[in-house]
Amino acid sequence: MSTNVVVIGSGYAGAGAVKAFEDEIEPGEANLTWVSEHDYHLVLHEVHRCIRDPGVESKVAIPVDEIKDDDTAFVKGRVTDVDTDEQTVLTEDGEEVPYDYLLVAVGSATAFYGIEGLREHSLTLKGLDDAREIHRELADAAEDATEMEPARVLVGGAGLSGIQSAGEIAEYRDDSRAPIDITLVEGLEEVFPGNDPEVQGALRKRLLEKDIEILTGDFISKVDEETVYLGGGEDEEPEELEYDILLWTGGITGQEEIAEVDLEKDERSNRVFAESTFETSDDRVFAIGDTALVDQGEDEVAPPTAQAAWQAAEVAGENLARAVRGAPLRSWRHEDKGTVISVGEKAVAHDVQGVPMNTFGGPGAKLLKKGIATRWIVSVSSLSRGLSAWNDM
């Protein structure tokens, strides 16, 4: 009787692991079932492009049927629980999917850190529906605005997502000639916190060139329907920023789907602890991507980035096949190949493997950004789909 292998999630980790497992397994060795709330894989690191132009959706959402082999079963449904005793995945529609080995790759949710009013009053960017909503809100706000009273857009968090989203909002403003003021708010002292000052400076320069105001050094302490409050404390009043649209990109936490699953998790972030082999506290369950805190030795874990998920997925898919065969599992170590960030039509590249310049922009960075997205699309789908997406990346 064939072993049942189940993969949950259609993000980078899930889609990549499915492809890797299919490449590794021999016919008849195992039955693979892929479970996801969406019947497409979203190229999430490019979803900000849809803020400016919803037409880009067709380029960044790849149907699962283009990705998986015909022999791989697909179940569309939101996972609500995993019963590790019965070895069953449960969906919102009441479907039960049995497994012998399970890979959990459901990604992450937005973290609001208990900030009063933030969850209730902010938009987020975790999928296509979010991008559509941001686009609609921008269009509505711009219609009601004037040059004397422009629409006020605040983007909370100046990490990768916040910077790229602010850049696309600026492009929308410029393309539409819409009266919109954009402010990027970061609680730490610099944009792209924790990174090389050289790349921070390059990003700041390009954000300012796009007429994006940057406020750093004060955390959001409270939000209401019209105002974001920065800083404040016992001896000082918070700074007040009025807004029409608030987009929050400030952090990640574990998905609700795994909150009650009987796996060892980090209490603060609700993300699953995983070994460098992706094994969890249950020897039948593996975890990968933003879902997991994947051990990298010396008290380090893999970064929650698309690049890390891509790399990990190849080894995770192979390890699922090895588990089926009872073979030793491979350990994985993340290799940072550099960072490329878009700011609207421009881009900044930093510490890219094989490139002598530490930080650079211009056409080279833009082409590199396009190439990374296209290469991934080709790897999970086809050359023709990758080429069709090139101009929009």
KOLLO-729853 format. One record per residue (C-alpha): residue in one letter; x, y, z. Coordinates in Angstrom, 3 decimals. Layout:
("a", (X, Y, Z))
...
This chain:
("m", (0.000, 0.000, 0.000))
("s", (1.410, 3.387, -1.010))
("t", (2.381, 5.949, 1.602))
("n", (0.171, 9.035, 1.817))
("v", (2.099, 12.316, 1.736))
("v", (0.256, 15.603, 2.242))
("v", (1.532, 19.138, 1.666))
("i", (-0.469, 22.067, 3.091))
("g", (-0.019, 25.477, 1.512))
("s", (0.550, 26.855, -1.983))
("g", (3.138, 29.538, -1.232))
("y", (6.811, 29.344, -2.182))
("a", (7.518, 26.603, 0.356))
("g", (4.484, 24.491, -0.511))
("a", (4.681, 24.833, -4.292))
("g", (8.440, 24.307, -4.311))
("a", (8.237, 21.236, -2.081))
("v", (5.525, 19.696, -4.249))
("k", (7.712, 20.105, -7.339))
("a", (10.773, 18.735, -5.537))
("f", (8.893, 15.724, -4.165))
("e", (7.419, 14.927, -7.578))
("d", (10.907, 15.068, -9.108))
("e", (12.345, 12.787, -6.424))
("i", (9.685, 10.105, -5.931))
("e", (9.311, 7.087, -8.181))
("p", (5.902, 6.103, -9.636))
("g", (3.926, 4.005, -7.150))
("e", (6.109, 4.876, -4.141))
("a", (3.685, 7.362, -2.605))
("n", (0.413, 9.212, -3.083))
("l", (0.793, 12.991, -2.898))
("t", (-2.095, 15.263, -1.908))
("w", (-1.698, 19.037, -2.030))
("v", (-4.101, 21.036, 0.158))
("s", (-4.558, 24.801, -0.049))
("e", (-7.164, 27.476, 0.483))
("h", (-6.305, 28.825, -2.975))
("d", (-6.133, 26.924, -6.253))
("y", (-3.183, 29.011, -7.352))
("h", (0.344, 29.794, -6.251))
("l", (0.912, 33.481, -5.571))
("v", (4.289, 35.027, -6.349))
("l", (3.999, 36.956, -3.094))
("h", (7.163, 39.032, -3.361))
("e", (5.647, 40.665, -6.460))
("v", (2.035, 41.037, -5.261))
("h", (2.693, 44.712, -4.456))
("r", (2.656, 45.279, -8.244))
("c", (-1.111, 44.664, -8.129))
("i", (-1.598, 47.745, -5.945))
("r", (-0.826, 49.925, -8.940))
("d", (-2.344, 47.675, -11.596))
("p", (-4.758, 44.844, -10.696))
("g", (-4.202, 43.481, -14.201))
("v", (-0.865, 42.084, -12.981))
("e", (-2.821, 39.458, -11.014))
("s", (-2.818, 37.124, -14.013))
("k", (0.995, 37.224, -14.019))
("v", (1.586, 36.546, -10.315))
("a", (-1.164, 33.968, -9.654))
("i", (-0.243, 30.594, -11.193))
("p", (-2.946, 27.877, -11.262))
("v", (-1.948, 24.762, -9.320))
("d", (-2.779, 22.631, -12.351))
("e", (0.142, 24.277, -14.148))
("i", (2.464, 23.346, -11.284))
("k", (1.595, 19.837, -10.098))
("d", (1.822, 16.534, -11.926))
("d", (-1.393, 14.867, -13.025))
("d", (-0.891, 12.121, -10.430))
("t", (-0.869, 14.642, -7.566))
("a", (-4.307, 15.165, -6.018))
("f", (-5.353, 18.692, -5.098))
("v", (-7.851, 19.598, -2.384))
("k", (-9.055, 23.198, -2.310))
("g", (-9.976, 24.139, 1.224))
("r", (-8.875, 26.156, 4.217))
("v", (-7.206, 23.904, 6.767))
("t", (-8.753, 24.363, 10.212))
("d", (-6.894, 21.700, 12.173))
("v", (-4.381, 18.878, 12.041))
("d", (-5.084, 15.831, 14.214))
("t", (-1.615, 14.436, 14.837))
("d", (-2.993, 11.409, 16.733))
("e", (-5.242, 10.341, 13.885))
("q", (-2.807, 11.709, 11.265))
("t", (-5.542, 13.651, 9.523))
("v", (-5.787, 17.122, 8.013))
("l", (-9.203, 18.756, 8.486))
("t", (-10.617, 21.452, 6.201))
("e", (-13.270, 24.081, 6.729))
("d", (-15.621, 22.142, 4.444))
("g", (-15.379, 19.077, 6.658))
("e", (-13.044, 17.114, 4.396))
("e", (-10.568, 14.805, 6.126))
("v", (-7.266, 14.093, 4.388))
("p", (-5.228, 11.242, 5.929))
("y", (-1.451, 11.329, 5.910))
("d", (1.529, 9.192, 6.747))
("y", (3.835, 12.188, 6.349))
("l", (2.750, 15.815, 6.406))
("l", (4.512, 19.025, 5.376))
("v", (3.010, 22.182, 6.881))
("a", (3.734, 25.239, 4.736))
("v", (0.827, 27.596, 5.425))
("g", (2.935, 30.750, 5.579))
("s", (2.383, 33.481, 8.132))
("a", (-0.188, 36.023, 9.252))
("t", (0.307, 39.717, 9.949))
("a", (1.388, 40.538, 13.514))
("f", (-0.247, 43.526, 15.204))
("y", (1.686, 43.306, 18.493))
("g", (-1.330, 44.205, 20.591))
("i", (-1.297, 47.833, 19.388))
("e", (-4.680, 49.327, 20.195))
("g", (-6.845, 49.808, 17.100))
("l", (-4.220, 48.660, 14.598))
("r", (-5.919, 45.441, 13.500))
("e", (-9.314, 47.113, 13.213))
("h", (-8.259, 50.139, 11.186))
("s", (-5.402, 48.999, 8.938))
("l", (-5.120, 47.227, 5.611))
("t", (-2.561, 44.454, 5.122))
("l", (-0.890, 42.879, 2.093))
("k", (-0.845, 39.083, 2.295))
("g", (-2.702, 38.135, -0.874))
("l", (-4.606, 39.162, -3.996))
("d", (-7.728, 40.222, -2.117))
("d", (-5.606, 42.571, -0.024))
("a", (-3.982, 44.118, -3.098))
("r", (-7.397, 44.642, -4.691))
("e", (-8.683, 46.339, -1.563))
("i", (-5.683, 48.665, -1.352))
("h", (-6.146, 49.603, -5.020))
("r", (-9.867, 50.335, -4.492))
("e", (-9.174, 52.379, -1.373))
("l", (-6.546, 54.424, -3.217))
("a", (-8.923, 55.097, -6.107))
("d", (-11.736, 56.149, -3.762))
("a", (-9.485, 58.345, -1.627))
("a", (-7.981, 60.023, -4.689))
("e", (-11.435, 60.760, -6.103))
("d", (-12.411, 62.600, -2.926))
("a", (-9.080, 64.448, -2.606))
("t", (-7.886, 67.761, -3.982))
("e", (-4.505, 69.402, -4.434))
("m", (-5.266, 71.514, -1.387))
("e", (-6.439, 68.518, 0.650))
("p", (-4.637, 65.431, -0.696))
("a", (-5.436, 61.905, 0.424))
("r", (-3.115, 60.831, 3.228))
("v", (-1.657, 57.338, 2.975))
("l", (0.422, 55.933, 5.818))
("v", (2.489, 52.765, 5.412))
("g", (3.502, 51.261, 8.739))
("g", (6.764, 49.315, 8.711))
("a", (9.794, 50.036, 6.512))
("g", (10.886, 46.479, 5.899))
("l", (10.803, 44.784, 2.499))
("s", (7.004, 44.784, 2.140))
("g", (6.531, 48.322, 3.415))
("i", (9.167, 49.811, 1.117))
("q", (7.893, 47.992, -1.970))
("s", (4.252, 48.819, -1.199))
("a", (5.038, 52.503, -0.679))
("g", (6.869, 52.518, -4.013))
("e", (3.873, 51.067, -5.853))
("i", (1.477, 53.508, -4.191))
("a", (3.745, 56.307, -5.402))
("e", (3.681, 54.907, -8.934))
("y", (-0.125, 54.719, -8.789))
("r", (-0.225, 58.341, -7.627))
("d", (2.077, 59.473, -10.426))
("d", (0.379, 57.430, -13.165))
("s", (-3.054, 58.674, -12.090))
("r", (-1.889, 62.213, -11.301))
("a", (-3.760, 61.725, -8.058))
("p", (-3.432, 64.098, -5.091))
("i", (-1.938, 61.647, -2.587))
("d", (0.600, 62.205, 0.184))
("i", (2.538, 59.096, 1.257))
("t", (4.317, 58.639, 4.575))
("l", (6.404, 55.608, 5.525))
("v", (6.551, 55.078, 9.298))
("e", (9.229, 52.932, 10.982))
("g", (9.669, 52.540, 14.746))
("l", (13.383, 51.830, 14.493))
("e", (15.938, 54.411, 13.454))
("e", (16.316, 53.573, 9.776))
("v", (14.465, 52.044, 6.832))
("f", (15.176, 48.354, 6.151))
("p", (16.176, 47.900, 9.828))
("g", (19.078, 45.676, 10.765))
("n", (20.744, 45.840, 7.378))
("d", (23.893, 47.428, 5.963))
("p", (23.830, 51.253, 6.199))
("e", (24.821, 51.407, 2.536))
("v", (21.639, 49.662, 1.347))
("q", (19.575, 51.595, 3.885))
("g", (20.898, 54.843, 2.426))
("a", (20.248, 53.723, -1.147))
("l", (16.651, 52.815, -0.320))
("r", (16.059, 56.044, 1.580))
("k", (17.339, 58.026, -1.402))
("r", (14.960, 56.321, -3.826))
("l", (11.983, 56.626, -1.487))
("l", (12.608, 60.354, -1.149))
("e", (12.984, 60.652, -4.929))
("k", (9.456, 59.201, -5.163))
("d", (8.236, 61.966, -2.842))
("i", (7.594, 59.547, 0.019))
("e", (7.984, 61.094, 3.463))
("i", (9.951, 58.930, 5.918))
("l", (9.389, 59.021, 9.676))
("t", (11.644, 56.824, 11.822))
("g", (12.423, 56.423, 15.490))
("d", (8.931, 56.272, 17.017))
("f", (6.695, 53.217, 17.177))
("i", (2.964, 53.323, 16.523))
("s", (1.345, 53.274, 19.956))
("k", (-2.342, 53.544, 19.062))
("v", (-4.661, 53.843, 16.068))
("d", (-8.211, 55.130, 15.719))
("e", (-10.446, 55.750, 12.706))
("e", (-8.607, 58.884, 11.599))
("t", (-5.337, 59.098, 13.501))
("v", (-2.125, 57.163, 14.049))
("y", (-0.357, 57.982, 17.306))
("l", (3.452, 57.744, 17.388))
("g", (5.443, 57.323, 20.583))
("g", (4.257, 59.020, 23.720))
("g", (4.514, 57.912, 27.318))
("e", (4.138, 59.103, 30.855))
("d", (5.946, 62.390, 30.276))
("e", (5.158, 63.171, 26.666))
("e", (2.208, 63.342, 24.342))
("p", (2.245, 61.114, 21.259))
("e", (2.661, 62.632, 17.823))
("e", (-0.598, 62.497, 15.873))
("l", (-0.757, 61.667, 12.173))
("e", (-4.103, 61.879, 10.435))
("y", (-4.690, 59.386, 7.642))
("d", (-7.204, 58.287, 5.034))
("i", (-5.553, 54.911, 4.356))
("l", (-3.308, 52.954, 6.710))
("l", (-1.375, 49.981, 5.350))
("w", (0.342, 47.878, 8.022))
("t", (3.327, 45.724, 7.003))
("g", (5.124, 45.590, 10.338))
("g", (5.656, 41.921, 11.150))
("i", (4.584, 38.279, 10.954))
("t", (3.163, 35.638, 13.261))
("g", (1.914, 32.069, 12.911))
("q", (-1.326, 31.220, 11.141))
("e", (-4.499, 30.456, 13.086))
("e", (-4.683, 27.038, 11.392))
("i", (-1.808, 25.713, 13.471))
("a", (-2.551, 27.456, 16.747))
("e", (-4.059, 24.341, 18.337))
("v", (-2.013, 21.727, 16.501))
("d", (-0.037, 19.514, 18.873))
("l", (3.418, 20.625, 17.782))
("e", (6.062, 22.524, 19.747))
("k", (5.771, 26.198, 18.868))
("d", (7.233, 29.527, 19.883))
("e", (4.822, 31.034, 22.408))
("r", (5.233, 34.590, 21.156))
("s", (5.000, 34.089, 17.406))
("n", (3.063, 30.789, 17.259))
("r", (5.529, 29.503, 14.650))
("v", (6.521, 25.817, 14.699))
("f", (9.979, 24.752, 15.837))
("a", (11.698, 22.668, 13.145))
("e", (15.090, 21.022, 12.853))
("s", (17.380, 21.721, 9.911))
("t", (15.808, 18.625, 8.339))
("f", (12.371, 20.297, 8.778))
("e", (11.321, 17.657, 11.312))
("t", (9.074, 18.922, 14.113))
("s", (8.277, 17.533, 17.558))
("d", (6.082, 14.981, 15.747))
("d", (8.181, 12.639, 13.611))
("r", (5.411, 12.411, 10.996))
("v", (5.117, 16.176, 10.541))
("f", (7.553, 18.513, 8.791))
("a", (7.339, 22.324, 8.708))
("i", (8.887, 24.857, 6.359))
("g", (8.799, 28.501, 5.275))
("d", (7.234, 31.253, 7.370))
("t", (5.249, 28.603, 9.252))
("a", (8.431, 27.384, 10.918))
("l", (11.428, 28.501, 12.902))
("v", (13.954, 26.312, 11.098))
("d", (17.094, 25.682, 13.152))
("q", (20.296, 26.953, 11.572))
("g", (22.621, 26.314, 14.510))
("e", (24.125, 28.704, 17.078))
("d", (20.646, 29.845, 18.180))
("e", (19.881, 31.080, 14.664))
("v", (16.798, 30.337, 12.549))
("a", (16.224, 30.734, 8.840))
("p", (14.948, 34.161, 7.743))
("p", (11.247, 34.437, 6.781))
("t", (11.994, 35.355, 3.168))
("a", (10.951, 34.079, -0.228))
("q", (14.583, 33.284, -0.991))
("a", (14.887, 31.047, 2.077))
("a", (11.600, 29.298, 1.281))
("w", (12.732, 28.591, -2.291))
("q", (15.978, 27.054, -1.111))
("a", (14.375, 25.067, 1.697))
("a", (11.591, 23.685, -0.487))
("e", (13.990, 21.700, -2.646))
("v", (15.456, 19.890, 0.368))
("a", (12.074, 19.520, 2.085))
("g", (10.583, 17.800, -0.958))
("e", (13.557, 15.455, -1.124))
("n", (13.290, 14.726, 2.614))
("l", (9.632, 13.772, 2.247))
("a", (10.708, 11.206, -0.342))
("r", (13.521, 10.025, 1.940))
("a", (11.044, 9.640, 4.810))
("v", (8.823, 7.484, 2.611))
("r", (11.819, 5.239, 1.904))
("g", (13.113, 5.221, 5.472))
("a", (16.340, 6.849, 4.304))
("p", (18.430, 9.388, 6.299))
("l", (17.232, 12.972, 5.976))
("r", (19.286, 15.866, 4.617))
("s", (20.021, 18.944, 6.689))
("w", (19.510, 22.353, 5.123))
("r", (21.395, 25.576, 5.667))
("h", (20.197, 28.855, 4.215))
("e", (22.643, 30.571, 1.863))
("d", (22.056, 34.305, 1.521))
("k", (22.444, 35.152, -2.145))
("g", (21.723, 38.847, -1.717))
("t", (18.738, 41.166, -1.651))
("v", (16.916, 43.025, -4.412))
("i", (14.155, 45.486, -3.496))
("s", (11.932, 47.481, -5.817))
("v", (10.916, 51.074, -5.148))
("g", (8.300, 51.545, -7.837))
("e", (9.965, 51.327, -11.234))
("k", (13.426, 51.428, -9.680))
("a", (15.274, 48.824, -7.642))
("v", (18.203, 48.470, -5.277))
("a", (20.405, 45.360, -5.141))
("h", (22.684, 44.534, -2.236))
("d", (25.364, 41.916, -1.575))
("v", (24.342, 39.859, -4.603))
("q", (26.335, 36.684, -5.000))
("g", (28.830, 36.939, -7.857))
("v", (28.496, 40.716, -8.274))
("p", (31.536, 42.822, -7.246))
("m", (29.517, 45.917, -6.255))
("n", (28.108, 45.800, -2.722))
("t", (25.047, 47.990, -3.367))
("f", (23.780, 49.279, -6.695))
("g", (20.660, 50.531, -8.455))
("g", (19.987, 51.534, -12.042))
("p", (19.107, 49.218, -14.937))
("g", (21.239, 46.389, -13.505))
("a", (19.237, 46.173, -10.285))
("k", (15.948, 46.451, -12.155))
("l", (16.895, 43.652, -14.562))
("l", (18.020, 41.507, -11.644))
("k", (14.685, 42.029, -9.895))
("k", (12.807, 41.022, -13.025))
("g", (15.071, 38.031, -13.549))
("i", (14.553, 36.648, -10.047))
("a", (10.764, 36.728, -10.356))
("t", (10.811, 35.314, -13.887))
("r", (13.187, 32.521, -12.948))
("w", (10.934, 31.408, -10.100))
("i", (7.825, 31.460, -12.303))
("v", (9.618, 29.376, -14.928))
("s", (10.797, 26.886, -12.281))
("v", (7.274, 26.132, -11.042))
("s", (5.361, 26.653, -14.292))
("s", (6.724, 27.251, -17.780))
("l", (9.056, 29.418, -19.833))
("s", (6.133, 31.001, -21.675))
("r", (4.451, 32.081, -18.415))
("g", (7.713, 33.463, -17.108))
("l", (8.332, 35.477, -20.253))
("s", (4.770, 36.817, -20.241))
("a", (5.303, 38.132, -16.718))
("w", (8.659, 39.802, -17.436))
("n", (7.404, 43.291, -18.253))
("d", (5.246, 43.523, -15.135))
("m", (7.871, 42.427, -12.623))
